[in-house]
């Protein structure tokens, strides 16, 4: 059985999938557009028994617990800095919260013994043949692989090349989000302080690793905007326009944006793909069923990587059967988690004064907050096969 697998994307789903494929005897290659692993970034979380059991089976749970942030409490204030709402660390941080860059590094290190990584490159074409997929790259020489997996996020390049244009699969949910690093001039600790007006949130929180730095996080309501995603100056102008004239710390935060070296800016959107595979090409994580924020995408990506690799190992070369079982096992689960992202913009930046008051009032009540946490744990739970045990039985 030929087992050369190309994975596009070295963030979360890609290295997690590479780890499991390598563990089962495959030869994964990961190609990543960025020149190196991305460091730092926003905190991401895992919640519920399903997420934690997969991390434990990977052998990374203890390491992630050692580097966890301890959670990120959220404070919402009015223009004069008076507290309107406090959300405890467990609300945003789940059972284990780590910086996205730290998680990517851990997954990368654990997959390295099995995996070839190619940074600073991307796929330019995919041509399926009877025995594999012919792949061309922006910089590297063409190669042939047995399978190609798109683990390259909401704006997946593999999905565009193999399934069709992004506008067929990605739906704008009415909001945009931005984050960037700045000096910690407020002396903030872990967590964040945010200020709302209808349809807008401006927040800032201390850096978990460097007390001298902080991160701004802005959300605003807007229809789909036309701009060049490769031009940070256009993105900065859109953010500045959306928050012009606001009080609190907004003017100073916008001033820091002008010099920000690491701006992340994107729409809050979701991806819905009718079938997660076509021929020898398959999607995993946000590329298949993603939500920008609030859809438990990190946990779902790690779970999906575990299931996809396990099914490929069990299939003994029948990739069609493996892809079918992978999707049938996870589609409902992934879509249930994804629904949380539909509400993220409206939760962070309600569109009316009445909406802000209702959110603050409800979440100030401990019983309602606890109910929301329990619902999140239910949604993120699924019974997963023990693929190592199954493969041992097959070998016997």
C-alpha positions as CSV (number, residue, x, y, z in Angstrom):
1,X,0.0,0.0,0.0
2,X,1.4,3.4,-1.0
3,X,1.2,5.9,1.8
4,X,2.6,9.2,0.6
5,X,0.2,12.0,1.8
6,X,0.5,15.7,1.2
7,X,-1.1,18.0,3.8
8,X,-1.6,21.7,3.1
9,X,-1.4,23.7,6.3
10,X,0.9,23.7,9.3
11,X,-1.3,25.4,11.9
12,X,-3.3,22.9,14.0
13,X,-5.1,20.2,11.9
14,X,-2.1,19.7,9.6
15,X,0.5,18.7,12.2
16,X,-2.1,16.8,14.2
17,X,-2.9,14.7,11.2
18,X,0.7,14.3,10.3
19,X,1.4,12.9,13.8
20,X,-1.3,10.3,13.5
21,X,-0.5,9.3,9.9
22,X,3.2,8.9,10.8
23,X,2.2,6.9,13.8
24,X,0.4,4.5,11.5
25,X,3.2,4.1,9.0
26,X,2.3,6.8,6.4
27,X,4.8,9.3,5.0
28,X,3.2,12.7,5.4
29,X,4.6,15.9,3.8
30,X,3.2,19.2,5.1
31,X,3.4,22.3,2.9
32,X,2.9,25.7,4.5
33,X,2.7,29.2,2.9
34,X,4.2,31.0,5.9
35,X,8.0,31.0,6.1
36,X,7.9,29.4,9.6
37,X,5.5,28.4,12.3
38,X,3.5,31.3,13.5
39,X,4.3,32.3,17.1
40,X,2.0,33.7,19.8
41,X,-1.4,34.7,18.7
42,X,-4.7,34.5,20.5
43,X,-5.4,31.8,23.1
44,X,-7.3,28.7,22.0
45,X,-9.0,26.2,24.2
46,X,-10.1,22.6,24.6
47,X,-13.2,21.6,26.5
48,X,-14.9,18.3,27.4
49,X,-13.8,14.7,27.5
50,X,-13.6,14.2,23.8
51,X,-11.0,16.9,23.2
52,X,-8.9,15.9,26.3
53,X,-9.0,12.1,25.4
54,X,-7.6,12.8,21.9
55,X,-4.8,15.0,23.3
56,X,-4.0,12.3,25.9
57,X,-3.8,9.6,23.2
58,X,-1.4,11.9,21.3
59,X,0.8,12.2,24.3
60,X,0.6,16.0,24.4
61,X,-2.0,16.7,27.1
62,X,0.5,16.8,30.0
63,X,2.7,19.2,28.0
64,X,-0.2,21.5,27.1
65,X,-1.2,21.6,30.8
66,X,2.3,22.7,31.7
67,X,2.2,25.7,29.2
68,X,-1.5,26.5,29.6
69,X,-2.4,30.2,30.1
70,X,-4.6,29.5,33.1
71,X,-7.6,30.9,31.3
72,X,-8.6,34.4,30.1
73,X,-11.3,36.1,32.2
74,X,-13.3,38.8,30.3
75,X,-14.4,42.2,31.8
76,X,-16.7,44.5,29.9
77,X,-16.8,48.1,31.0
78,X,-18.5,51.4,30.1
79,X,-16.8,54.5,28.7
80,X,-15.7,55.5,32.2
81,X,-14.2,52.1,32.9
82,X,-17.0,50.9,35.2
83,X,-17.6,47.2,35.1
84,X,-20.7,46.0,33.3
85,X,-20.0,42.3,33.1
86,X,-17.4,39.8,34.3
87,X,-16.9,36.4,32.7
88,X,-14.6,33.9,34.5
89,X,-11.6,32.3,33.0
90,X,-13.5,29.0,32.5
91,X,-16.1,30.6,30.2
92,X,-13.5,31.5,27.5
93,X,-10.7,29.1,28.5
94,X,-12.4,25.7,28.7
95,X,-10.5,22.9,30.4
96,X,-7.2,23.7,28.9
97,X,-6.3,27.0,27.2
98,X,-3.0,27.7,25.4
99,X,-1.6,30.2,22.9
100,X,-2.2,29.1,19.3
101,X,1.5,29.4,18.6
102,X,2.4,27.2,21.5
103,X,-0.1,24.6,20.4
104,X,1.2,24.6,16.8
105,X,4.8,24.3,18.1
106,X,3.9,21.2,20.3
107,X,2.1,19.5,17.5
108,X,4.9,20.3,15.1
109,X,7.5,18.8,17.4
110,X,5.6,15.6,18.0
111,X,5.0,15.1,14.3
112,X,8.6,15.9,13.2
113,X,10.0,12.3,13.5
114,X,7.5,11.2,10.8
115,X,7.0,14.3,8.7
116,X,8.7,16.4,6.0
117,X,7.8,20.1,6.4
118,X,8.1,22.5,3.5
119,X,7.7,26.1,4.6
120,X,7.3,29.2,2.4
121,X,5.6,27.4,-0.4
122,X,2.0,26.5,-1.6
123,X,0.2,24.3,-4.0
124,X,-0.7,25.8,-7.4
125,X,-2.4,22.9,-9.1
126,X,-3.9,19.4,-8.4
127,X,-4.4,16.8,-11.1
128,X,-5.8,13.5,-10.1
129,X,-4.6,10.4,-12.0
130,X,-5.5,6.7,-11.7
131,X,-2.8,6.1,-9.1
132,X,-2.4,9.4,-7.3
133,X,-2.4,13.2,-7.5
134,X,0.1,15.3,-9.5
135,X,0.9,18.4,-7.5
136,X,2.6,21.6,-8.6
137,X,4.0,24.2,-6.2
138,X,4.8,27.9,-6.3
139,X,8.5,27.2,-5.7
140,X,9.2,23.5,-5.4
141,X,9.4,20.9,-8.2
142,X,6.2,19.0,-9.1
143,X,5.6,15.8,-7.1
144,X,3.1,13.0,-7.0
145,X,1.3,11.9,-3.9
146,X,-1.2,9.1,-3.1
147,X,-3.5,11.5,-1.3
148,X,-3.8,15.2,-0.7
149,X,-5.4,16.7,2.5
150,X,-6.5,20.3,2.8
151,X,-5.9,21.4,6.4
152,X,-5.4,25.0,5.4
153,X,-8.3,26.8,7.2
154,X,-11.4,28.7,6.3
155,X,-9.8,30.2,3.2
156,X,-8.5,26.8,2.1
157,X,-6.3,26.7,-1.0
158,X,-6.9,23.0,-1.5
159,X,-10.6,23.5,-1.3
160,X,-10.5,26.2,-4.0
161,X,-8.3,24.1,-6.3
162,X,-10.2,20.8,-5.9
163,X,-13.8,21.8,-5.0
164,X,-14.4,25.2,-6.3
165,X,-14.3,28.9,-5.5
166,X,-14.6,30.1,-1.9
167,X,-17.9,31.9,-2.4
168,X,-19.6,28.5,-2.9
169,X,-18.7,27.4,0.6
170,X,-17.9,30.3,2.9
171,X,-20.7,32.4,4.3
172,X,-20.2,35.8,5.9
173,X,-21.9,36.1,9.3
174,X,-22.1,39.9,9.4
175,X,-19.0,40.8,11.5
176,X,-15.2,41.3,11.2
177,X,-12.6,40.6,13.9
178,X,-9.0,42.0,14.3
179,X,-6.2,41.4,16.8
180,X,-2.7,42.9,17.1
181,X,0.1,43.3,19.6
182,X,0.9,46.5,21.4
183,X,2.8,47.7,24.5
184,X,1.0,47.0,27.7
185,X,0.6,50.6,28.7
186,X,-2.3,49.8,31.0
187,X,-0.3,47.2,33.0
188,X,-2.9,44.5,32.4
189,X,-2.6,40.9,33.5
190,X,-4.1,37.8,31.8
191,X,-7.6,38.2,30.5
192,X,-9.1,41.2,28.7
193,X,-11.0,44.4,29.3
194,X,-13.6,45.4,26.6
195,X,-15.8,48.3,25.8
196,X,-19.0,48.0,23.7
197,X,-21.1,50.2,21.7
198,X,-23.9,48.7,19.5
199,X,-22.2,46.5,16.9
200,X,-18.7,47.1,18.1
201,X,-16.3,45.7,20.7
202,X,-12.8,47.2,21.5
203,X,-10.9,45.1,24.0
204,X,-7.3,44.7,25.2
205,X,-5.6,42.1,27.4
206,X,-2.2,41.3,28.9
207,X,0.2,39.0,27.1
208,X,0.4,35.6,28.8
209,X,4.1,35.3,28.1
210,X,5.4,38.8,28.2
211,X,4.1,41.3,30.7
212,X,5.5,44.2,28.7
213,X,3.1,43.4,25.8
214,X,-0.7,43.3,25.3
215,X,-3.1,42.3,22.6
216,X,-6.0,44.3,21.2
217,X,-9.1,42.5,20.0
218,X,-11.7,44.4,18.0
219,X,-15.0,43.1,16.6
220,X,-17.4,45.1,14.5
221,X,-20.6,44.5,12.5
222,X,-20.4,45.1,8.7
223,X,-21.7,43.6,5.5
224,X,-19.1,41.8,3.3
225,X,-16.3,44.3,2.6
226,X,-14.2,44.5,-0.5
227,X,-10.5,44.7,0.3
228,X,-7.2,43.0,-0.5
229,X,-6.5,40.4,2.2
230,X,-2.8,40.8,1.5
231,X,-2.7,44.5,2.1
232,X,-2.5,45.3,5.9
233,X,-2.8,49.0,5.3
234,X,-6.3,48.5,3.7
235,X,-7.3,46.4,6.7
236,X,-6.0,49.0,9.2
237,X,-8.0,51.7,7.4
238,X,-11.2,49.6,7.6
239,X,-10.7,49.1,11.4
240,X,-10.0,52.7,12.0
241,X,-13.1,53.8,10.1
242,X,-15.3,51.4,12.0
243,X,-14.1,52.7,15.4
244,X,-13.7,56.4,14.6
245,X,-15.1,58.7,17.3
246,X,-15.4,56.1,20.1
247,X,-14.2,56.9,23.6
248,X,-12.6,54.8,26.4
249,X,-9.1,53.5,25.3
250,X,-10.1,53.3,21.7
251,X,-8.1,56.2,20.4
252,X,-4.9,54.9,21.9
253,X,-5.5,51.4,20.7
254,X,-6.1,52.6,17.2
255,X,-2.9,54.6,17.4
256,X,-1.0,51.4,18.2
257,X,-2.6,49.8,15.2
258,X,-0.8,52.1,12.9
259,X,2.5,50.5,13.9
260,X,1.3,46.9,14.5
261,X,3.6,44.4,12.8
262,X,1.3,41.4,13.3
263,X,-2.2,42.3,12.4
264,X,-4.8,39.6,12.0
265,X,-8.0,40.7,10.3
266,X,-10.8,38.6,8.8
267,X,-14.5,38.2,8.5
268,X,-16.4,36.1,11.0
269,X,-17.6,33.4,8.6
270,X,-18.4,29.7,8.4
271,X,-17.5,27.1,5.9
272,X,-20.1,24.5,4.7
273,X,-18.9,21.9,2.2
274,X,-21.5,19.3,0.9
275,X,-18.9,16.5,0.7
276,X,-15.6,16.7,2.5
277,X,-13.7,14.6,-0.2
278,X,-13.5,14.2,-3.9
279,X,-11.4,11.4,-5.3
280,X,-8.1,11.3,-3.6
281,X,-8.4,14.8,-2.0
282,X,-10.0,15.4,1.3
283,X,-10.6,18.3,3.7
284,X,-10.1,18.4,7.5
285,X,-10.7,21.0,10.2
286,X,-11.9,24.5,9.2
287,X,-11.4,23.9,5.5
288,X,-14.3,21.4,5.7
289,X,-16.5,22.8,8.5
290,X,-15.0,25.9,10.0
291,X,-16.1,28.9,11.9
292,X,-13.8,31.9,12.4
293,X,-14.4,32.3,16.2
294,X,-16.4,30.5,18.8
295,X,-17.1,27.3,16.8
296,X,-14.6,25.1,18.8
297,X,-12.6,24.9,15.7
298,X,-9.3,24.0,17.4
299,X,-10.8,21.1,19.3
300,X,-12.7,19.9,16.3
301,X,-9.6,20.0,14.1
302,X,-7.6,17.8,16.5
303,X,-10.5,15.3,16.8
304,X,-11.0,15.3,13.0
305,X,-7.3,14.6,12.4
306,X,-7.5,11.7,14.8
307,X,-10.5,10.2,13.0
308,X,-9.3,10.7,9.5
309,X,-5.9,9.2,10.2
310,X,-7.5,6.2,12.0
311,X,-9.9,5.5,9.2
312,X,-7.1,5.7,6.6
313,X,-5.1,3.2,8.6
314,X,-8.0,0.8,9.0
315,X,-9.0,1.1,5.3
316,X,-5.7,-0.6,4.1
317,X,-5.4,1.5,1.0
318,X,-9.1,2.1,0.2
319,X,-9.2,5.9,0.6
320,X,-12.7,6.2,-0.6
321,X,-14.0,4.0,2.2
322,X,-11.8,5.8,4.7
323,X,-13.1,9.2,3.6
324,X,-16.7,8.1,3.7
325,X,-16.3,6.7,7.3
326,X,-14.4,9.8,8.4
327,X,-17.2,12.1,7.2
328,X,-20.1,10.0,8.5
329,X,-18.4,9.8,11.9
330,X,-17.8,13.5,12.3
331,X,-20.1,15.6,10.2
332,X,-22.9,15.9,12.7
333,X,-20.5,16.5,15.6
334,X,-18.5,19.1,13.7
335,X,-21.6,21.0,12.6
336,X,-22.9,21.0,16.2
337,X,-19.7,22.6,17.4
338,X,-19.7,25.0,14.4
339,X,-23.1,26.5,15.3
340,X,-21.5,28.3,18.2
341,X,-19.6,30.5,15.8
342,X,-22.9,31.7,14.3
343,X,-23.6,33.6,17.5
344,X,-20.1,34.9,18.2
345,X,-20.4,38.3,16.6
346,X,-23.8,39.0,18.1
347,X,-22.5,37.9,21.6
348,X,-19.3,40.0,21.5
349,X,-20.9,43.0,19.9
350,X,-24.7,43.0,20.1
351,X,-26.2,45.3,17.5
352,X,-28.4,47.4,19.8
353,X,-28.3,48.9,23.3
354,X,-31.1,46.6,24.3
355,X,-29.1,43.6,23.1
356,X,-26.1,44.7,25.2
357,X,-28.2,45.1,28.3
358,X,-29.8,41.6,27.8
359,X,-26.4,40.0,27.3
360,X,-24.9,41.6,30.4
361,X,-28.0,40.9,32.5
362,X,-28.3,37.2,31.6
363,X,-24.6,36.4,31.9
364,X,-24.4,38.2,35.3
365,X,-26.6,35.4,36.6
366,X,-24.5,32.4,37.7
367,X,-27.2,29.8,36.8
368,X,-27.4,31.0,33.2
369,X,-23.6,31.1,32.9
370,X,-23.3,27.5,34.2
371,X,-26.0,26.4,31.9
372,X,-24.1,27.8,28.9
373,X,-20.9,26.0,30.0
374,X,-22.7,22.7,30.4
375,X,-24.3,23.1,26.9
376,X,-20.8,23.7,25.4
377,X,-19.5,20.5,27.0
378,X,-22.4,18.5,25.6
379,X,-21.9,19.7,22.1
380,X,-18.2,19.0,22.2
381,X,-18.7,15.3,23.2
382,X,-18.7,12.3,20.9
383,X,-17.8,8.7,21.3
384,X,-14.7,8.0,19.3
385,X,-13.2,4.6,18.2
386,X,-10.0,3.4,19.7
387,X,-8.1,3.0,16.4
388,X,-5.0,1.5,17.9
389,X,-7.1,-1.3,19.5
390,X,-9.0,-1.8,16.2
391,X,-5.7,-2.1,14.3
392,X,-4.3,-4.6,16.8
393,X,-7.4,-6.7,16.4
394,X,-7.0,-6.6,12.6
395,X,-3.3,-7.6,12.9
396,X,-4.2,-10.6,15.0
